[in-house]
């Protein structure tokens, strides 16, 4: 974990990431949820861009967890 990066609270106070999470929990929750959205979007794009993967991934309820090399969902274990 990189504690050297500087963040600023809504009041302009300089802090590190751990302090920011403690002082601004709504900000932290928003950043986590936005990161999850971006991860899901990236996984969807990767699945669509790889021939043969998209069709298999669409059959699973966790397309972001699809592992092409073993044709299995890494989240639920469903074999496709």
DOGU-614622 format. One record per residue: residue number from 1; residue in one letter; x, y, z of N, C-alpha, C, O in turn. Coordinates in Angstrom, 3 decimals. Each point is the difference from the previous one (the first is absolute). Last residue first. Example, Ala and Ser with C-alpha at 12.3 -4.5 7.8 and 13.67 -1.06 7.14 Angstrom:
2 / S / 12.850 / -2.250 / 7.080 / 0.820 / 1.190 / 0.060 / -0.770 / 1.090 / 0.730 / 0.509 / 1.108 / 0.169
1 / A / -0.219 / -6.828 / -0.239 / -0.890 / 1.190 / 0.000 / 0.900 / 1.200 / 0.000 / 1.036 / -0.019 / 0.665
***
This chain:
80 / X / -17.986 / -24.196 / -18.338 / -0.704 / 0.418 / -1.206 / 0.593 / -0.679 / -1.215 / -0.460 / 0.225 / -1.119
79 / X / -0.049 / -0.593 / 6.913 / 0.814 / -0.333 / -1.160 / -0.814 / 0.297 / -1.253 / -1.171 / -0.369 / -0.090
78 / X / 1.041 / 2.503 / 5.285 / -0.763 / -0.627 / -1.089 / 0.912 / -0.248 / -1.180 / 0.713 / 0.901 / -0.442
77 / X / 0.358 / 1.348 / 4.745 / 0.498 / -1.337 / -0.308 / -0.748 / -0.708 / -1.114 / 0.300 / -1.154 / -0.306
76 / X / -0.539 / 5.792 / 2.392 / -0.989 / -0.987 / 0.437 / 0.429 / -1.442 / -0.309 / -0.622 / -0.948 / 0.480
75 / X / 3.631 / 4.677 / -1.299 / -0.806 / 0.451 / 1.128 / -0.971 / -1.074 / 0.494 / -0.137 / -0.211 / 1.206
74 / X / 3.099 / -0.155 / -5.072 / 0.815 / 0.066 / 1.200 / -0.782 / 0.422 / 1.232 / 0.496 / -0.126 / 1.119
73 / X / -2.024 / -2.532 / -5.726 / -0.193 / 1.262 / 0.704 / 0.817 / -0.050 / 1.295 / -0.174 / -0.905 / 0.817
72 / X / 1.488 / -1.794 / -5.439 / -0.740 / -0.107 / 1.261 / -0.127 / 1.382 / 0.624 / 0.864 / 0.856 / -0.189
71 / X / 1.971 / -2.772 / -3.652 / -1.429 / 0.099 / -0.322 / -0.868 / -0.210 / 1.234 / -0.927 / -0.809 / 0.005
70 / X / 5.879 / 1.154 / -0.543 / -0.620 / -1.212 / 0.539 / -1.505 / -0.039 / -0.232 / -0.673 / -0.937 / 0.429
69 / X / 3.351 / 4.561 / -2.099 / 0.899 / -1.139 / -0.156 / -0.602 / -1.309 / 0.519 / 0.317 / -1.071 / -0.518
68 / X / -2.608 / 5.424 / 0.960 / 0.007 / -0.583 / -1.340 / 0.806 / -1.293 / -0.073 / -0.450 / -0.971 / -0.608
67 / X / -2.338 / 3.285 / 4.607 / 1.406 / -0.295 / -0.242 / 0.089 / -0.798 / -1.294 / -0.358 / -1.177 / -0.043
66 / X / -3.375 / 4.717 / 2.677 / 0.245 / -1.077 / -0.958 / 1.495 / -0.160 / -0.267 / 0.684 / 0.973 / -0.317
65 / X / -3.185 / 2.338 / 3.100 / 0.783 / -1.046 / 0.631 / 0.378 / -1.129 / -0.935 / 0.652 / -0.958 / 0.415
64 / X / -3.430 / 4.751 / -1.549 / 1.294 / 0.543 / 0.372 / 0.894 / -1.051 / 0.637 / 1.210 / 0.200 / 0.101
63 / X / -5.772 / -1.149 / -1.337 / 0.905 / 0.057 / -1.151 / 1.379 / 0.550 / 0.349 / 0.982 / -0.343 / -0.658
62 / X / -5.067 / -1.876 / 3.301 / 1.171 / 0.781 / 0.405 / 0.978 / 0.128 / -1.173 / 1.096 / -0.554 / 0.076
61 / X / -5.101 / -2.008 / -0.336 / -0.521 / 1.199 / 0.660 / 1.130 / 0.906 / 0.471 / -0.258 / 1.113 / 0.458
60 / X / 0.410 / -4.441 / -4.868 / 0.267 / 0.016 / 1.443 / -0.559 / 1.282 / 0.599 / -0.006 / 1.044 / -0.653
59 / X / -0.105 / -1.919 / -4.013 / -0.801 / -1.053 / 0.623 / 0.172 / -0.033 / 1.506 / -0.795 / -0.621 / 0.706
58 / X / 3.314 / 3.573 / -3.553 / -1.390 / 0.443 / 0.097 / -0.881 / -1.046 / 0.672 / -1.035 / 0.349 / 0.568
57 / X / 5.622 / -1.260 / -1.603 / -0.135 / 0.883 / 1.156 / -1.443 / 0.445 / 0.190 / -0.442 / 0.174 / 1.135
56 / X / 1.610 / -2.762 / -4.940 / 0.089 / -0.789 / 1.226 / -0.260 / 0.868 / 1.222 / -0.717 / -0.404 / 0.915
55 / X / 0.884 / 2.572 / -5.063 / -1.157 / -0.901 / 0.044 / 0.009 / -0.830 / 1.272 / -1.043 / -0.171 / 0.631
54 / X / 4.755 / 3.059 / -1.465 / -1.231 / 0.724 / 0.299 / -1.199 / -0.935 / 0.134 / -0.794 / 0.140 / 0.930
53 / X / 5.138 / -1.693 / -2.318 / -0.125 / 0.213 / 1.439 / -1.350 / 0.619 / 0.330 / -0.631 / -0.372 / 0.990
52 / X / 2.153 / -0.480 / -5.503 / -0.312 / -1.232 / 0.698 / -0.217 / 0.173 / 1.488 / -0.612 / -0.857 / 0.637
51 / X / 3.480 / 4.570 / -3.034 / -0.898 / -0.942 / -0.687 / -0.198 / -1.281 / 0.808 / 0.955 / -0.575 / 0.524
50 / X / 0.167 / 5.477 / 1.440 / 0.672 / -1.286 / -0.195 / -0.971 / -0.984 / -0.642 / -0.988 / -0.389 / 0.623
49 / X / -0.250 / 4.896 / 0.679 / 1.097 / 0.130 / -0.947 / 0.721 / -1.310 / -0.272 / 0.827 / -0.055 / -0.910
48 / X / -4.437 / 0.519 / 4.099 / -0.524 / 0.264 / -1.336 / 1.125 / 0.012 / -1.028 / -0.213 / -0.389 / -1.148
47 / X / 1.331 / -0.056 / 5.707 / -0.743 / -1.181 / -0.430 / -0.495 / 0.163 / -1.429 / 0.056 / -0.943 / -0.789
46 / X / 2.080 / 4.588 / 2.860 / 0.955 / -1.071 / -0.280 / -0.711 / -1.230 / -0.516 / 0.483 / -0.653 / -0.925
45 / X / -3.125 / 4.269 / 2.363 / 0.709 / 0.327 / -1.233 / 0.989 / -1.096 / -0.381 / 0.121 / -0.343 / -1.176
44 / X / -2.332 / -0.059 / 5.278 / -0.964 / -0.161 / -1.093 / 0.675 / 0.276 / -1.340 / -0.205 / -0.734 / -0.966
43 / X / 2.677 / 1.533 / 4.852 / -0.193 / -1.438 / -0.201 / -0.946 / -0.267 / -1.156 / 0.221 / -0.916 / -0.793
42 / X / 0.364 / 5.379 / 2.105 / 1.214 / -0.516 / -0.610 / -0.129 / -1.495 / -0.288 / 0.382 / -0.460 / -1.076
41 / X / -3.845 / 2.561 / 3.444 / 0.018 / 0.463 / -1.386 / 1.214 / -0.554 / -0.737 / -0.111 / -0.422 / -1.151
40 / X / -0.211 / -0.421 / 5.762 / -1.026 / -0.750 / -0.723 / -0.011 / 0.376 / -1.475 / -0.120 / -0.867 / -0.866
39 / X / 2.923 / 3.341 / 3.666 / 0.500 / -1.365 / -0.121 / -0.986 / -0.850 / -0.799 / 0.400 / -0.748 / -0.892
38 / X / -1.689 / 5.105 / 2.015 / 1.022 / 0.024 / -1.051 / 0.569 / -1.396 / -0.232 / 0.270 / -0.379 / -1.140
37 / X / -3.319 / 0.932 / 4.684 / -0.671 / 0.209 / -1.288 / 0.996 / -0.062 / -1.144 / -0.252 / -0.644 / -1.018
36 / X / 1.955 / 0.492 / 5.389 / -0.687 / -1.249 / -0.339 / -0.707 / 0.114 / -1.345 / 0.029 / -0.936 / -0.799
35 / X / 1.946 / 4.802 / 2.551 / 1.020 / -0.953 / -0.422 / -0.607 / -1.328 / -0.404 / 0.422 / -0.609 / -0.983
34 / X / -3.222 / 3.850 / 2.857 / 0.399 / 0.414 / -1.343 / 1.066 / -0.949 / -0.549 / -0.023 / -0.339 / -1.183
33 / X / -1.314 / -0.301 / 5.623 / -1.078 / -0.369 / -0.920 / 0.332 / 0.397 / -1.434 / -0.310 / -0.745 / -0.930
32 / X / 3.362 / 2.001 / 4.319 / -0.066 / -1.464 / -0.122 / -1.060 / -0.415 / -1.015 / 0.252 / -0.844 / -0.860
31 / X / 0.067 / 5.394 / 1.934 / 1.160 / -0.414 / -0.783 / -0.001 / -1.515 / -0.195 / 0.317 / -0.486 / -1.086
30 / X / -3.643 / 2.331 / 3.890 / -0.221 / 0.387 / -1.388 / 1.148 / -0.480 / -0.885 / -0.241 / -0.529 / -1.085
29 / X / 0.658 / -0.029 / 5.723 / -1.018 / -0.908 / -0.530 / -0.262 / 0.297 / -1.475 / -0.141 / -0.924 / -0.800
28 / X / 3.023 / 3.843 / 3.075 / 0.614 / -1.314 / -0.145 / -0.993 / -1.000 / -0.604 / 0.357 / -0.765 / -0.896
27 / X / -1.945 / 5.057 / 1.984 / 0.933 / 0.083 / -1.127 / 0.591 / -1.379 / -0.275 / 0.054 / -0.441 / -1.148
26 / X / -2.640 / 0.864 / 4.954 / -0.861 / 0.042 / -1.189 / 0.850 / 0.053 / -1.265 / -0.313 / -0.650 / -0.998
25 / X / 2.444 / 0.877 / 5.294 / -0.447 / -1.347 / -0.381 / -0.906 / -0.029 / -1.234 / 0.003 / -0.983 / -0.742
24 / X / 3.592 / 4.287 / 3.046 / -0.984 / 0.170 / -1.079 / -0.511 / -1.373 / -0.463 / 0.281 / -0.405 / -1.128
23 / X / 2.907 / 0.813 / 4.742 / -0.633 / 1.322 / 0.064 / -1.129 / 0.178 / -1.009 / -0.928 / 0.772 / 0.241
22 / X / 3.492 / -4.857 / -0.056 / -0.580 / 0.228 / 1.322 / -0.785 / 1.315 / 0.053 / -1.084 / 0.066 / 0.581
21 / X / 3.463 / -1.152 / -4.490 / -1.093 / -0.967 / 0.172 / -0.706 / 0.230 / 1.333 / -1.225 / -0.077 / 0.088
20 / X / 5.094 / 2.607 / -0.940 / -1.103 / 0.430 / -0.860 / -1.212 / -0.924 / 0.163 / -1.135 / 0.469 / 0.083
19 / X / 5.179 / -1.544 / 2.077 / -0.669 / 1.109 / 0.674 / -1.208 / 0.454 / -0.805 / -1.041 / 0.339 / 0.563
18 / X / 3.732 / -3.602 / -2.492 / -0.663 / -0.547 / 1.187 / -0.756 / 1.083 / 0.769 / -1.109 / -0.229 / 0.485
17 / X / 3.737 / 1.482 / -4.302 / -1.204 / -0.753 / -0.361 / -0.744 / -0.551 / 1.218 / -1.230 / 0.013 / 0.031
16 / X / 4.099 / 4.343 / 0.862 / 0.297 / -1.168 / -0.824 / -1.299 / -0.785 / -0.210 / -1.056 / 0.400 / 0.489
15 / X / 1.358 / 5.137 / 0.173 / 0.032 / -1.273 / 0.732 / 0.439 / -1.120 / -0.921 / 0.134 / 0.203 / -1.206
14 / X / -1.434 / 5.615 / 1.868 / 0.853 / -0.982 / -0.662 / 0.060 / -1.267 / 0.854 / 0.118 / 0.073 / 1.223
13 / X / -4.208 / 3.659 / -1.502 / 1.050 / -0.545 / 0.853 / 0.785 / -1.067 / -0.766 / -0.586 / -0.916 / -0.577
12 / X / -3.466 / 3.526 / -0.797 / 1.315 / 0.404 / -0.470 / 1.162 / -0.499 / 0.840 / 1.133 / 0.442 / -0.190
11 / X / -6.019 / -1.348 / 0.435 / 0.360 / 1.242 / 0.682 / 1.386 / 0.489 / -0.389 / 0.468 / 1.020 / 0.507
10 / X / -2.276 / -5.121 / -2.094 / -0.925 / 1.028 / -0.487 / 0.261 / 1.351 / 0.666 / -0.452 / 1.034 / -0.492
9 / X / 4.656 / -4.255 / 0.227 / -1.383 / -0.181 / 0.431 / -0.866 / 1.107 / -0.575 / 0.505 / 0.919 / -0.644
8 / X / 4.090 / -2.975 / -1.507 / -0.535 / 1.153 / 0.720 / -1.461 / -0.257 / 0.338 / -0.785 / -0.405 / -0.858
7 / X / 5.740 / -2.543 / -0.326 / -1.409 / 0.252 / -0.297 / -0.425 / 1.229 / 0.792 / 0.690 / 0.417 / 0.930
6 / X / 4.222 / -3.113 / -2.629 / -0.740 / 0.974 / 0.802 / -1.421 / 0.186 / -0.525 / -0.237 / 0.088 / -1.204
5 / X / 4.158 / -4.267 / 1.225 / -0.852 / 0.862 / -0.823 / -0.827 / 0.901 / 0.901 / -0.548 / -0.442 / 1.009
4 / X / 3.394 / -3.011 / 0.782 / 0.674 / 1.264 / -0.299 / -0.854 / 0.950 / -0.845 / 0.238 / 1.208 / 0.008
3 / X / -1.050 / -5.879 / 1.535 / -0.492 / 1.037 / 0.909 / 0.627 / 1.357 / -0.288 / -0.287 / 0.978 / 0.691
2 / X / -0.677 / -5.994 / -3.172 / 0.786 / 1.226 / -0.112 / -0.622 / 1.084 / 0.877 / -1.062 / 0.536 / -0.318
1 / X / 1.158 / -6.179 / 0.430 / -0.851 / 1.166 / 0.000 / 0.898 / 1.232 / 0.000 / 0.948 / 0.092 / 0.781
***
